[in-house]
Amino acid sequence: MTKQDDSSTLVAVPLLSLVRQYFLLPTVFALLFAGLALFYALSATKLYRAEVTLMPVAEIDGGGLGALAGNLGAVASIAGLGASQDERQVEAIATINSRSFLAEFIVSHNLLPVLLADEWDEEAQRWDEEPSLNQAVERFSEKVFLFRQDSGTGICEVAIVWHDPAVAAAWAELIVDDINTLLRNRAIKDTEARIRFLEDELSKTTIVPVSTAISSLMEKQVHKRMIANVTEDYAFRVLDPAMVADTDDPYSPQPVLLVAAGLVLGLFFGIFLVIVRIARITVRTE
């Protein structure tokens, strides 16, 4: 046997001995991290998720409104009649995600003491420090309210994450009701303003074709106002309402995933320590 073989054997023997010696270290850390993860999962506040599935409602032309608006040119443009049929859907999605709508929702339902409960003195019924509405909107939009739309189907989902499953479902339904009410009232107000404008323009013209076109536009606006008045699901049609989640099925934390992550993290951490320890001992023996 050569000297080189002898040195390789001498190095391999202590290495194998060290591996056996520290074999349990990764297992110990894996169990330790898994235990910590399980403790956190059992002690952390449980959050529940309630979802409402929606379909944005498309604008109905009513037959020839776009063509009539095109024929009238400037008059129709001033009256706001040249918009595309997708504008109603775009407005609905932009509005429900806007800070102004979320702020109005928080104020109208008196959610400041709920969202900023850590700053609210329940016994004295006063704030320890006067809160900011912007702070409440930020917390609501980042931690409570979720909105997403499937780019393929156009189907939307409004979700609320909260520690009370019944409250989460109620808020999800309220948001849909509020956005439909807001945009329905806005549509009624807009159509009434357009009707008044068209009535004024009609009184100024003596040209029969123009008078006929303006009358047709007025008829369409009256029809749109009627639709807005009688349609509750004006902006979003509910496909699947919110359901109250089971108390034993929280959205977060999820113990199984946390324990699995703890096992993996602890195992790798233990292996890392073993490698570092063996490397140091190997360098010293050389």
N, C-alpha and C positions, 0 to 999 in steps of 0.2 A: 504494500500500500504506500502511495506517495505521500509527501508532506502536505500537498494540496488537498488530497482526499481526507487526510487526518483532520485538517483545519475545518473542512466542510462538515465533517461528522461532529466535531466539537461544537460548531455553531448551531447545527440542526438539533442536537440533543437539548440544549438549554431552551431553544425556541419552542420545541414541542412541550417541554416542561412548563414554560410560561403560559402557553396556550391553555394547557390543562388547568393551571393555577388560576387563571383569570376567566375561565370558561363561563362561570356563573355570573360574572359582572354584567354583561348585557341583559341577561335574564332578570337580574335584580332591578336594573334601571327600567326595563320594559314594564315590569309589574308596578314599580313605583310611579312612573308616569301615567300608567293606566289607572292606578288608584286615585291619583290627583285629578285626572280627567273625570273619573266617575264621581268624585266628591263635588267637583264643580258642577257637573250636570245635575246632580241631585239637589244642590243648594242654590243654584242660580234661579233667578226669576224666570218662570216659564212664559214664553210668548206664543200666541196663537194667531193664525192667519185666516182671514175671511176674504173670499174672492167673489166678484160679480163679473160675469162674462157679458160683453156688450157688442153691439154692432152699430157703428155710426150711421145715422139716417142720412141718406142722400137727398139733395134738393130735387124736387119734382118740377120740371119745366112747365107742365100744364098745357103743352102743345103750342109751340110757335112763339113763346115768350122771347127766346133769344133772337129769332128772326125779326120780330117786331122791334125789339130794342135796337137791333142793327140798322133797321130802316130809319129810326128816329135820330140816330147819331148822337149829337151833343145833348139833346134833351134827356135821352135815356141814360147817358153817362152821368149827367148831373144828378139824376134821380137815383143812381146806383142800381140800374137794371141790367148792366152788361156783365155781371159776374158769372163765372162758370158754375156748373152744377156741383163741382167738388168743393166749392168754397165753404159750404155749410159744414162739411165734415172736417175740413182743415181748421175752421174756427172752433168747432167743438173740441177737437183734440188739443189745440193750442190753449184754449181757455181753461180746460180742466187741469192742465199742467202749470198754469200761471200762478205766480205768487199772490196776485191780487185776489184770485178766486179762493185760494187756500186761506188767505187772511180773512176774507169775508166769511168763509165756512167756520173758521175758528171763533170769530167774534159772534156770529149769529147763534152758535150753539154753546157759547160760553165755555169754551174748552181751554182757556188759558190756565185756570187752576188745576185742570187735569193734566195738561201737557207739561206744566212747570210746577208739579206738585212739590218738588223739593224746595221751592221758594215760597210756598203758600202755607200760612199758619192757619190750620183748620179750626183750632179753638178760638182764636181771636178773629177769624174771618178777615184776615188782611195779609198783605204781602210783607215778607221780611225785607225785601228789596223790590222796588217797582220793576216789573218785568217789561221786556220789550216784545212787541208783537212780531217784529222781525225774528227774534230769537225763537218764538213759538213756531213760526212758519218754517224756519230752518230745521227745527227738531222734527216737526211733523212731516216735512217733505223728505228728510233723510232717513228717519228711523221708523216712521209709521205708515206713510202713504206710498204706494207703488202703482205705477201705471205703465202698461206696455201694450204694443199693438203688433200683431202678426203682419209682416209686410206682404205676405202672400195672399192671405184671405181678408185682411183688413179688420179681423175680429180683435176687439180690445179686452183688456182685463184690468179692473180696478181691484186692488188688494189693500187690506189694512192689517198691520201687525201690531198686536196689543196684548197685554197680560190678562185681559178678560175676554174670553171668546165671544160672549154675547154682545159686549160693547163693540168689538171688532166688526161683527156682522152688521150691527146697527149703523155704525159709521160708514161702512161701505155702501149700504143702501141709501143713507142720507146724502152722500156725495153725489150719487147718480140722480137722486131726486132734485138736489139743488142745482146741478148743472143743467138739467132739463128745464127747470123753472126759469133759471136765469136767461138761457138762450131763447126760450119761448117768449118771455116778456120782452126781450130785446128785439125779437123778430116782429112782434106786434107793434112795438113802438116805431120801428123802422118802416114797416109797411104803412102805418098811419101817416108818417111824415111824407112818404112817397106819394100817397094818395092825395094829400093836401097840395103837394107840389104839382102833381098832374092836373088836379082840378084848377089850379091857378093858371097853368099853361093852356088848358082847354078854353078857359074864359078869354084868353088873349088872341086865339087864332080863329080865322074865318075860312081857312083852307079845309075843304071837306076831307081829303085823304088824310091830312095830318090829324084832324079832329077824330076821325075814325080810328086811327092808330093809337092815339092817346087814350081814347075810350077803351080800346082793347087792353092796353097796358093797365089801366085802372081796374078793369075787370079781373085781370090776373092778380093784381095786388090785393084786391078784396078777397079773392080766393085763397091767397097765401095767408092773409090775416085770419080767415076762417079756419084754415088748417092749423095754424098756430094756436088758436083759441081752444080747439077741441082735441088736440094731440098732446097727451101727457108725456109720452116718450118722444119729445120733439128732436133732441140732439142725439140721444143714444137709446136704442131699443134693447131691453134686457133679454138676453138669451138664457141665462142661468143665474138666478138670484143667489145672494150670499147665504151660506149655511153656517150655523154655529158649530165650531169645531168641538170634538170630544176633549174633555179635560185631560184624558190620559194619552192624547196624541198631539203634543205641542209641536209647533213649527221650529222652535228653538228653546233650549238646547236639545240636541239629539244624542242621548247617552251612548248608543251603539257606535255612532260615527266618532264621537269624542274618545271613547275607550280605544277604538281601533287606531285612531291617530296617535293616542298616547303610547300604545304598545309599539308602534313603528318608530316614533320619535325616540322613545326610551331605548329601544334596541339599537338604533343607529348611534345614539349618544354613548351607550355602553361600549359598542364596538370601537368607536373613535377613541375612547379612553384606553381600551386594551391596546390598540395599535400604537398610541403615543407611549404607553408604558413599556411595551415590548421594544419599541424603537430606542428609547432611552437606555434600557438595560443592555441592549445589543451594542450600542455605541460605547458604553462603559466597558464591556467585556473585550471589545476589540482593543 
